[in-house]
Amino acid sequence: MTKYLGFIRMYGMKSEYELKNRVKELRARLDMRQADLAAEVEVTRQTILAIEKGRLNPSVALSLRIARVLREPVDYVFYLDRRVSPAPGPSRVRAAVIAVPNESA
């Protein structure tokens, strides 16, 4: 016999905010190419491109290095923006069920 302990939410939890950045505009202000910034922070040009397009959220360490090279505070370079709420639809929350064997059995 098992005892039901409940659900634990995993994955699929969406935030009402998304991470945005000003990397492209700040880089342009300094007349810096993607390759230049990439070399300074020791990543590939493709990584900088992905960050600028919002396809990649950089680590805290990379965010700090980028902000230092762009000469701006990290919270100015990277910021949270409220998401536009989509129409209500079915939830895609994944859950796990935890069951513990009953010791009295």
N, C-alpha and C positions, 0 to 999 in steps of 0.2 A: 504494500500500500504506500502511496506517495502523498506528501502534503504539498498542496499548491501554494506557492509563495507570491505569485503575481507576475506582472510584466515589467520588463526593463526596456526603456526606449533606447533604441540604437539607430544611428544613421537617420537620414531623412528629416531631421529636425531643421527647419529653415528659420533663419534669422530674418527679422524685418529690416535689417540693414545689410548693405553690401559694401565691400571695400573698393574705393575709387582712388585714383591717383592723378597727380599733376606732373608726372615724370617727363612726358613728351614736351609740354610747354616750358618747363624749367630747363630742360636740356637744350631746347631751341634758344631760349633766352641767353644761355651761355655759349651759343654757337658750337654745340658739341654734337657729334654724330653718335648714333647708337653704339657703334664699334668703340668709340672713345670712352663712353661711359662704361661699357662692358669691360674694357681693359682695366679701367680704374678700380672697379669693384670685383674683378676676377670672376666674371661669368661670360657666357657667350652672348653674341649680339642677338641671337634668337631668344634668349632669356629676357633681355631688355624689351624686345618687341612684344613678347607674350605678356609681360607686366604692363606695358603701355596700353595694350589692347584689352586688358582686364581678364585675360585667359589664365593668368598665373598670379597667385597671391604670394609675394615673397616672404621668406622667413623674417623674423625680427632682426637677426643679424644682417641680412642682406638689405633690409629696409633702412637700417641705421647707416650702413655704408653708402647707399644711394643718396640718402639725405645729406650726409657729410660732403660728398662730392658735388652735389647740387647746391650746397651752401644754404640750406633751408632746414627748419625744424622738421623732424620726422612726421609730426602730426599735421604739418602743412602739406608735405609731399603726399602722404597717404591719409585718407580720411574716410569716415563712414557716412554713407548716404542712405536715406530711407528708401526702401524698395517701393515701387508702385505695386499695390496689392492686386493680384490677378483675381478674376472672377472665382467665387467659391467652387471647389470641385472636390473629387474624392481625395482623401488623404493617402499619402504613400509612406506612412511611417512604418518602419520595420520594427518588430518587437521580438523579444525572446521570452520564452516561458521558462521559469526556473522551478524545478521540482526536486524535492529532497526526500529520499526514502524515509518512511516512518520507522523509527527504531523499535517500536513495540510489536512489529509484525514478525 
